[in-house]
Amino acid sequence: MLFALKHRTQALTALFMAVATLMASLAAGGAALAQATQPAPAPLMPTPVPDVPRSDPAPPAPASPFISYVGDILPQRQRDLFVMRLDGSDKKQITSGFNVWFASWRPDGKQLAVTTEAAELYTVNPDGSNLRRIAVGAFSPPFWSPDGHFIAYVGGERFGAPVARGNLRIIPAVGGTPWVVPGGEDIPSLPPGAAAVAWS
């Protein structure tokens, strides 16, 4: 009886071991089959970047080969505008009898803006041609816009010592009606006040 029970126990143990081994084999085979049937992941490819057109800054305008200066003839105090090349050649008188106080070059070097003792604002070509009065009441140096389309200047609302002050105005370089710049009221007429407010 004891021998039969021991023999039966050994048989059941062997059966359980066989079943466990079979189950392990089936599990391993199923995992291998699942791996074999799943598609391999696609390789990572770089995302194409759209071809965006570049906006390169415009090249700076070439420097003008000319400089300007004001000659002051004493004792008459006749102040006329002259232009000459950087080496001192081709000196040319641009104005006569205007009593020029300030002059500034257009950014491309093709024109000058001039303010006079009579508070008049002119534009003129470097050879003296195309002289045009575009405004009156200009009590400061003229300040060209970066694109050369406008000129800023300060009026003479408080033209007196110790610092002349006025309202900042802008006018088209070809002439027209000037307008007061918002925030540009009662500012110094000399740099950097007007230029900083006008084109900042």
Phi and psi in degrees as a GROMACS rama.xvg file:
@    title "Ramachandran Plot"
@    xaxis  label "Phi"
@    yaxis  label "Psi"
@TYPE xy
-65.6128  -37.4667  LEU-2
-64.6539  -39.8885  PHE-3
-66.6842  -39.9634  ALA-4
-65.2482  -42.1591  LEU-5
-64.1055  -41.357  LYS-6
-64.6992  -39.052  HIS-7
-67.0962  -40.6758  ARG-8
-62.0757  -42.8075  THR-9
-63.8511  -37.7946  GLN-10
-66.9657  -41.7393  ALA-11
-65.3132  -40.9406  LEU-12
-61.026  -43.8803  THR-13
-63.0396  -38.0962  ALA-14
-65.615  -44.1455  LEU-15
-61.3486  -40.4578  PHE-16
-64.6617  -39.0647  MET-17
-66.1546  -42.533  ALA-18
-64.1371  -43.1873  VAL-19
-61.869  -42.4179  ALA-20
-63.6402  -41.5058  THR-21
-63.6731  -43.2107  LEU-22
-62.7999  -41.6973  MET-23
-63.5676  -40.403  ALA-24
-64.446  -43.399  SER-25
-62.9192  -40.4857  LEU-26
-63.6908  -44.3842  ALA-27
-65.2153  -41.4661  ALA-28
-64.7013  -38.8638  GLY-29
-65.2245  -40.5717  GLY-30
-64.4297  -41.3473  ALA-31
-64.6684  -39.3825  ALA-32
-65.9781  -40.4879  LEU-33
-63.6018  -40.2893  ALA-34
-65.8549  -37.7169  GLN-35
-70.1243  -32.3886  ALA-36
-87.0071  -18.2396  THR-37
-77.0704  137.007  GLN-38
-68.3246  144.431  PRO-39
-67.7878  141.546  ALA-40
-62.0242  143.346  PRO-41
-68.3145  139.589  ALA-42
-62.8363  145.502  PRO-43
-69.8092  126.796  LEU-44
-113.868  143.143  MET-45
-64.7482  138.87  PRO-46
-72.3185  124.719  THR-47
-64.9467  137.062  PRO-48
-93.1405  127.448  VAL-49
-61.2873  146.637  PRO-50
-78.8912  96.9976  ASP-51
-90.8564  127.027  VAL-52
-63.6155  136.165  PRO-53
-82.798  145.853  ARG-54
-113.945  84.4309  SER-55
-72.3098  141.76  ASP-56
-64.0266  148.07  PRO-57
-64.4287  140.776  ALA-58
-64.3308  146.263  PRO-59
-65.1252  149.753  PRO-60
-66.6189  140.802  ALA-61
-62.3721  145.663  PRO-62
-64.7363  142.916  ALA-63
-68.5327  139.069  SER-64
-77.6141  2.61606  PRO-65
-115.764  157.313  PHE-66
-127.301  159.03  ILE-67
-121.752  154.227  SER-68
-155.847  163.237  TYR-69
-109.906  124.808  VAL-70
-89.4876  135.736  GLY-71
-117.892  105.06  ASP-72
-88.9812  120.812  ILE-73
-102.252  150.973  LEU-74
-89.1683  4.81597  PRO-75
-68.8444  -18.7746  GLN-76
56.3171  46.3256  ARG-77
-91.2771  114.459  GLN-78
-112.601  105.521  ARG-79
-114.209  155.556  ASP-80
-92.785  133.84  LEU-81
-124.192  152.515  PHE-82
-130.599  140.051  VAL-83
-152.091  165.181  MET-84
-72.1208  163.905  ARG-85
-60.5025  -27.3582  LEU-86
-87.7905  3.66797  ASP-87
92.9904  -2.44224  GLY-88
-87.8978  170.84  SER-89
55.5509  41.4432  ASP-90
-68.1276  133.924  LYS-91
-143.609  132.902  LYS-92
-82.2058  127.915  GLN-93
-97.2779  -38.9622  ILE-94
-122.971  162.298  THR-95
-145.513  119.771  SER-96
79.6636  13.4796  GLY-97
-91.6088  -17.6678  PHE-98
51.2446  68.4801  ASN-99
-69.6755  133.988  VAL-100
-103.77  -43.6954  TRP-101
-138.022  148.875  PHE-102
-145.465  143.531  ALA-103
-143.152  146.795  SER-104
-84.7223  142.031  TRP-105
-63.9336  147.762  ARG-106
-54.2218  -31.0512  PRO-107
-87.7625  0.887994  ASP-108
75.8511  12.551  GLY-109
-96.5778  -5.62905  LYS-110
-156.008  159.93  GLN-111
-122.286  150.656  LEU-112
-110.499  138.566  ALA-113
-132.673  133.924  VAL-114
-112.8  143.574  THR-115
-115.012  172.268  THR-116
-61.9161  -25.2415  GLU-117
-83.7567  9.76219  ALA-118
62.4733  35.8704  ALA-119
-104.162  146.443  GLU-120
-112.254  124.177  LEU-121
-122.032  156.658  TYR-122
-119.15  148.525  THR-123
-155.611  147.445  VAL-124
-76.8603  156.282  ASN-125
-61.4272  -19.6155  PRO-126
-91.9823  4.94447  ASP-127
92.7643  -5.03202  GLY-128
-84.1716  166.206  SER-129
57.3692  43.6936  ASN-130
-74.7165  123.344  LEU-131
-136.884  131.739  ARG-132
-86.2784  125.504  ARG-133
-114.98  -13.5593  ILE-134
-160.716  157.407  ALA-135
-123.102  158.493  VAL-136
84.6579  27.7181  GLY-137
-98.1288  114.441  ALA-138
-114.708  27.1726  PHE-139
-146.027  170.375  SER-140
-59.7952  149.977  PRO-141
-80.141  141.14  PRO-142
-120.357  110.559  PHE-143
-72.3099  144.802  TRP-144
-71.9532  156.496  SER-145
-56.3846  -30.9463  PRO-146
-89.5298  -2.18886  ASP-147
76.4855  10.6678  GLY-148
-91.7526  -18.1765  HIS-149
-136.093  159.603  PHE-150
-130.885  133.064  ILE-151
-105.455  148.483  ALA-152
-156.125  163.856  TYR-153
-108.505  133.605  VAL-154
-77.301  -179.73  GLY-155
-107.936  37.9472  GLY-156
-59.8513  -35.0754  GLU-157
-132.392  59.8996  ARG-158
-84.4738  95.2468  PHE-159
-168.364  175.722  GLY-160
-77.7111  156.592  ALA-161
-83.1137  -21.8499  PRO-162
-129.938  122.358  VAL-163
-67.3006  136.842  ALA-164
-135.789  159.155  ARG-165
-173.845  -170.512  GLY-166
-96.1556  135.075  ASN-167
-78.3038  129.537  LEU-168
-123.635  154.692  ARG-169
-126.814  139.368  ILE-170
-136.079  144.25  ILE-171
-59.0856  143.173  PRO-172
-64.1087  -20.7637  ALA-173
-89.1557  -0.211331  VAL-174
101.488  163.985  GLY-175
144.63  -158.131  GLY-176
-94.6409  121.061  THR-177
-75.3607  157.382  PRO-178
-133.147  151.791  TRP-179
-79.7464  133.452  VAL-180
-78.2237  125.617  VAL-181
-57.7346  129.959  PRO-182
86.6982  -2.38266  GLY-183
-105.582  24.0054  GLY-184
-83.8773  139.069  GLU-185
56.2378  59.5829  ASP-186
-116.715  160.198  ILE-187
-61.7429  143.461  PRO-188
-82.543  -10.7042  SER-189
-106.081  156.886  LEU-190
-59.274  152.158  PRO-191
-93.8067  4.41983  PRO-192
-53.576  -57.4274  GLY-193
-66.9488  -45.8457  ALA-194
-62.9861  -38.657  ALA-195
-64.8424  -38.7713  ALA-196
-76.9987  -37.541  VAL-197
-67.5144  -47.7099  ALA-198
-121.477  21.0778  TRP-199
